Amino acid sequence: MAIFKKEQLNNIKRTANEIVNRTLDQHINLAVTGLSRSGKTAFITSLVNQLLNYNSESQLSFFEPIQSQRFIAAKRVPQQHYHIGRFDYESAMSALTKEEPDWPVPTKGISKIRLAIKYRPDSGLLKYATDTRTLFVDITDYPGEWLLDLPMLDQTYEEWSLQMASLINDEHKSSEASEFLAKLQTLDPFANVDEQLLAELAEDYTQLLLKLKHDKGYSIIQPGRFVLPGDLAGTPLLQFVPFLGFDDIDVERYQYAKEDSNIGMLRARFLEYKERVVRKFYKEHFVNFDRQIVLADCLTPLNRGAENFRELQKAMEMIMESFNYGKSSLFSRLFSPKIDKLLFAATKADHITPEQHSNLTSLLNQLIHKTKQHLGYEGVEMKTIALSSVKATLAGKGRHQGNTIPVIQGYTETRNKLVTVFPGEVPSQLPDVAYWQDNQFNFMSFMPYQAVKEHQTLPHLRIDQALQFLLGDKMK
């Protein structure tokens, strides 16, 4: 008889518990994703905070279990997957509750947090079989940049290089890339592999990606692990670059190039990255989600201009193509879970005046129009909202040239000044060329308005609507 190790028995036990909970429909795997600075950390912190600290003053009127007084309490419980980083809720709350509150430090890799929510059932057999039930919610945070790597699974090294060439040589980016491109041209593809040179090229390429991302605000960054390496920092897996001279080399010679040549090593590392990083990541995590929220900051690209906004649209399409969607049944929940509810959220809604929220929601709908059409056909339930995970401004009225106008008030990033502004109008449709030429956007960044006590709920906009859409149907 085979003797099971303790670790194997624990794995079997965890799997059995998950199957039981899925059978009773008492378990949800919720994915929270979005590109950097879209507000993932703030969203998870606020969602957890609202549930853990619910009281009579909480603003959760759209969350039906609370509205009907069936919500009892929520608590954190140990996560089931020990190999995944723990979401640092304590540090996030510490930043928001100090005397001069600050935004939480963004997560740089995968993290999880698990909640147990106790409630009174209101329908079905459970209402008569038990007084209370517990819904287990696993919340997983993923960098959106890692999701952008998933299309690489269907590409050869040559195809990927050609795609990157078209992006790097774009008229809006070529000036930033000129130094890297000049150095890349000195690479002899069929010379004996020079690992030091490849490492230097990879570092230059990484710095280019970081500059395009942080300084210029572009969204499509590949490979995503180059800018958010996690535990892969410094490894040869992240020491490859696109080769941009395929038109000038012999195709047959390239096909037979071995790893002892520069081009052969670049290709080998690209293939290894796909298998050991991208495909492994997909198999271990993505296929297990059954609910998802995609966060999008539409305001910053509006500030930066037409090219940045187009990249945001393309990046959103690339992210959505990578997930496993479909109508969830009991059988599929047990053996092949699929995402059956998808929430799109335009973040930082408090950075604009309230009457602009409907325009912000409409704009996000325009950005994801193609995706929503496809997923609607597949039977996925979808919703789009504008929200603020942690409200950082106050809305009111001001006077300008004798007229009353809507304004918001908040602290700038240095916290040395309380400003009152009308940030501008948000377009309800995808802007055309004339719109970009005639309009100037001024969506400022704000710090949290005021600190909350440790056991208070954070001020927010529409977190209760997000809770209702993502969890409400499982708490009946």
KALIN-V82103 format. One record per residue. N is the residue number from 1. RES is the residue in one small letter. PSI is psi as a letter, one per 20 degrees, with the letter a starting at -180 (999 if undefined). BURIAL is 1 if it has 16 or more other C-alpha atoms within 10 Angstrom, else 0. D_CENTER is the distance of its C-alpha to the mean C-alpha in whole Angstrom. Layout:
n,res,psi,burial,d_center
N,RES,PSI,BURIAL,D_CENTER
N,RES,PSI,BURIAL,D_CENTER
This chain:
n,res,psi,burial,d_center
1,m,p,0,46
2,a,p,0,43
3,i,o,0,42
4,f,p,0,38
5,k,q,0,37
6,k,g,0,35
7,e,h,0,32
8,q,g,0,32
9,l,h,0,34
10,n,h,0,31
11,n,g,0,28
12,i,g,0,31
13,k,g,0,31
14,r,g,0,27
15,t,g,0,27
16,a,g,0,30
17,n,g,0,28
18,e,g,1,25
19,i,g,1,27
20,v,g,0,29
21,n,h,1,26
22,r,h,1,25
23,t,g,0,29
24,l,j,0,29
25,d,k,1,26
26,q,k,1,25
27,h,p,1,22
28,i,p,1,18
29,n,o,1,15
30,l,p,1,12
31,a,p,1,9
32,v,o,1,6
33,t,r,1,2
34,g,r,1,2
35,l,r,1,5
36,s,q,1,7
37,r,j,1,9
38,s,i,1,7
39,g,k,1,8
40,k,g,1,6
41,t,g,1,9
42,a,h,1,12
43,f,g,1,10
44,i,g,1,11
45,t,g,1,14
46,s,g,1,15
47,l,g,1,15
48,v,g,1,17
49,n,g,1,19
50,q,h,1,20
51,l,g,1,21
52,l,h,1,23
53,n,k,1,25
54,y,p,1,26
55,n,a,0,29
56,s,i,0,32
57,e,i,0,30
58,s,q,1,26
59,q,m,1,25
60,l,l,1,24
61,s,h,0,26
62,f,i,1,24
63,f,o,1,23
64,e,g,1,26
65,p,h,1,27
66,i,g,1,28
67,q,h,0,29
68,s,j,0,32
69,q,k,0,32
70,r,i,1,31
71,f,p,1,28
72,i,g,1,30
73,a,r,1,28
74,a,q,1,25
75,k,q,0,24
76,r,q,0,22
77,v,q,0,24
78,p,p,0,23
79,q,q,1,20
80,q,h,1,22
81,h,n,0,20
82,y,i,0,22
83,h,i,0,20
84,i,p,0,17
85,g,q,0,16
86,r,p,1,17
87,f,p,1,14
88,d,m,1,17
89,y,h,1,17
90,e,g,0,21
91,s,h,0,20
92,a,g,1,17
93,m,h,1,20
94,s,h,1,22
95,a,h,1,21
96,l,i,1,21
97,t,i,1,24
98,k,r,0,26
99,e,g,0,29
100,e,n,0,27
101,p,q,1,23
102,d,r,1,21
103,w,q,1,17
104,p,q,1,15
105,v,p,0,15
106,p,q,0,11
107,t,q,1,11
108,k,j,0,11
109,g,a,1,11
110,i,p,1,11
111,s,q,1,12
112,k,q,1,13
113,i,q,1,16
114,r,p,1,18
115,l,q,1,20
116,a,p,1,23
117,i,o,1,24
118,k,p,1,28
119,y,r,1,29
120,r,p,1,32
121,p,q,1,32
122,d,i,1,33
123,s,r,0,34
124,g,a,0,35
125,l,h,0,37
126,l,h,0,35
127,k,h,0,36
128,y,i,0,40
129,a,h,0,39
130,t,q,0,37
131,d,h,0,37
132,t,q,0,33
133,r,r,1,30
134,t,p,1,27
135,l,p,1,24
136,f,p,1,22
137,v,o,1,18
138,d,o,1,16
139,i,p,1,12
140,t,p,1,10
141,d,p,1,7
142,y,p,1,6
143,p,p,1,5
144,g,h,1,4
145,e,h,1,8
146,w,h,1,9
147,l,h,1,8
148,l,i,1,10
149,d,h,1,13
150,l,h,1,14
151,p,i,0,16
152,m,h,1,18
153,l,h,0,20
154,d,j,0,22
155,q,q,0,23
156,t,r,0,26
157,y,h,1,26
158,e,g,1,28
159,e,g,0,26
160,w,g,1,23
161,s,g,1,25
162,l,h,1,27
163,q,g,0,23
164,m,h,1,22
165,a,g,1,26
166,s,h,0,25
167,l,g,0,22
168,i,h,1,24
169,n,j,1,27
170,d,q,0,26
171,e,h,0,28
172,h,i,0,25
173,k,i,0,24
174,s,h,0,28
175,s,h,0,29
176,e,h,1,26
177,a,i,1,27
178,s,g,0,30
179,e,g,0,31
180,f,g,1,29
181,l,h,1,30
182,a,g,0,34
183,k,h,0,33
184,l,h,1,32
185,q,i,0,35
186,t,i,0,37
187,l,p,1,36
188,d,o,0,38
189,p,h,1,36
190,f,j,1,39
191,a,r,0,41
192,n,p,0,40
193,v,p,1,37
194,d,n,0,36
195,e,h,1,34
196,q,g,0,34
197,l,g,0,34
198,l,h,1,30
199,a,g,1,29
200,e,g,0,30
201,l,g,1,28
202,a,h,1,25
203,e,g,1,25
204,d,g,1,26
205,y,h,1,23
206,t,g,1,21
207,q,h,1,22
208,l,g,1,22
209,l,g,1,18
210,l,h,1,18
211,k,g,1,20
212,l,h,1,19
213,k,g,1,15
214,h,g,0,16
215,d,h,0,20
216,k,i,1,19
217,g,k,1,16
218,y,q,1,15
219,s,h,1,12
220,i,o,1,13
221,i,o,1,14
222,q,q,1,15
223,p,q,1,16
224,g,h,1,12
225,r,i,1,14
226,f,h,1,17
227,v,h,1,15
228,l,m,1,13
229,p,h,1,16
230,g,c,0,16
231,d,j,0,19
232,l,i,0,20
233,a,p,0,21
234,g,i,0,24
235,t,q,0,25
236,p,h,0,26
237,l,h,1,23
238,l,k,1,22
239,q,m,1,25
240,f,r,1,25
241,v,r,1,25
242,p,q,1,25
243,f,p,1,29
244,l,j,1,30
245,g,k,0,34
246,f,h,0,34
247,d,i,0,36
248,d,j,0,39
249,i,r,0,39
250,d,p,0,41
251,v,g,0,39
252,e,h,0,41
253,r,h,0,41
254,y,g,1,37
255,q,h,0,37
256,y,j,0,39
257,a,p,1,38
258,k,r,1,38
259,e,i,1,35
260,d,j,0,38
261,s,r,1,38
262,n,g,1,35
263,i,h,1,33
264,g,h,1,34
265,m,h,1,32
266,l,g,1,29
267,r,g,1,29
268,a,g,1,29
269,r,h,1,26
270,f,g,1,24
271,l,h,1,25
272,e,h,1,25
273,y,g,1,21
274,k,g,1,20
275,e,g,0,22
276,r,h,0,22
277,v,f,1,18
278,v,g,1,16
279,r,g,1,18
280,k,g,0,19
281,f,g,1,15
282,y,g,0,15
283,k,h,0,18
284,e,h,0,17
285,h,g,0,14
286,f,g,1,13
287,v,i,1,16
288,n,i,1,16
289,f,q,1,14
290,d,i,1,16
291,r,q,1,13
292,q,q,1,10
293,i,p,1,8
294,v,o,1,6
295,l,p,1,6
296,a,p,1,8
297,d,o,1,10
298,c,i,1,13
299,l,g,1,16
300,t,g,1,16
301,p,h,1,16
302,l,h,1,19
303,n,h,1,20
304,r,h,1,20
305,g,a,0,22
306,a,g,1,22
307,e,g,0,21
308,n,h,1,17
309,f,h,1,17
310,r,h,1,18
311,e,h,1,16
312,l,g,1,13
313,q,g,1,14
314,k,h,0,15
315,a,h,1,11
316,m,g,1,10
317,e,g,1,13
318,m,h,1,12
319,i,g,1,9
320,m,h,1,11
321,e,i,0,14
322,s,i,1,13
323,f,q,1,13
324,n,o,1,16
325,y,q,1,17
326,g,q,1,20
327,k,p,1,22
328,s,p,1,22
329,s,r,0,26
330,l,g,0,27
331,f,g,0,28
332,s,h,0,25
333,r,h,1,23
334,l,g,1,26
335,f,h,0,26
336,s,m,0,23
337,p,q,1,20
338,k,q,1,18
339,i,p,1,16
340,d,i,1,18
341,k,p,1,16
342,l,p,1,13
343,l,p,1,12
344,f,p,1,11
345,a,p,1,11
346,a,o,1,12
347,t,r,1,11
348,k,k,1,14
349,a,h,1,17
350,d,i,1,19
351,h,i,1,20
352,i,r,1,22
353,t,q,1,25
354,p,h,0,25
355,e,i,0,26
356,q,i,1,24
357,h,h,1,21
358,s,h,0,22
359,n,h,1,22
360,l,g,1,18
361,t,g,1,18
362,s,h,1,20
363,l,g,1,18
364,l,h,1,15
365,n,h,1,17
366,q,h,0,19
367,l,h,1,16
368,i,k,1,15
369,h,g,0,18
370,k,g,0,19
371,t,g,0,16
372,k,h,1,17
373,q,g,0,21
374,h,g,0,20
375,l,h,1,19
376,g,h,0,21
377,y,h,0,24
378,e,i,0,22
379,g,j,0,23
380,v,p,1,19
381,e,p,1,19
382,m,q,1,17
383,k,q,0,17
384,t,p,1,15
385,i,r,1,16
386,a,p,1,15
387,l,r,1,15
388,s,o,1,15
389,s,g,1,14
390,v,o,1,17
391,k,p,1,19
392,a,i,1,21
393,t,r,1,23
394,l,p,0,26
395,a,q,1,27
396,g,b,0,31
397,k,q,0,34
398,g,r,0,35
399,r,p,0,38
400,h,o,0,38
401,q,l,0,41
402,g,i,0,43
403,n,q,0,40
404,t,p,0,38
405,i,q,0,34
406,p,q,1,31
407,v,r,1,29
408,i,q,1,27
409,q,p,1,28
410,g,r,1,26
411,y,p,1,26
412,t,r,1,25
413,e,h,0,23
414,t,i,0,26
415,r,j,1,27
416,n,j,0,31
417,k,p,0,31
418,l,o,0,30
419,v,q,0,30
420,t,p,1,30
421,v,q,1,29
422,f,o,1,29
423,p,i,1,25
424,g,r,1,26
425,e,p,1,26
426,v,p,1,22
427,p,q,1,23
428,s,i,1,23
429,q,r,0,23
430,l,p,1,22
431,p,q,1,24
432,d,a,0,27
433,v,g,0,29
434,a,h,0,31
435,y,g,0,28
436,w,h,0,27
437,q,h,0,30
438,d,i,0,32
439,n,q,0,29
440,q,p,0,28
441,f,q,1,24
442,n,m,1,24
443,f,o,1,21
444,m,q,1,22
445,s,p,0,19
446,f,q,1,21
447,m,r,1,21
448,p,p,1,21
449,y,g,1,24
450,q,q,1,26
451,a,q,1,26
452,v,q,1,26
453,k,r,0,28
454,e,h,0,27
455,h,j,0,27
456,q,r,1,26
457,t,q,1,23
458,l,q,1,21
459,p,q,1,22
460,h,r,1,19
461,l,o,1,19
462,r,j,1,18
463,i,h,1,16
464,d,h,1,20
465,q,h,1,19
466,a,g,1,15
467,l,g,1,17
468,q,g,1,20
469,f,g,1,18
470,l,h,1,16
471,l,h,1,19
472,g,g,1,22
473,d,i,0,24
474,k,j,0,24
475,m,k,1,26
476,k,999,1,29
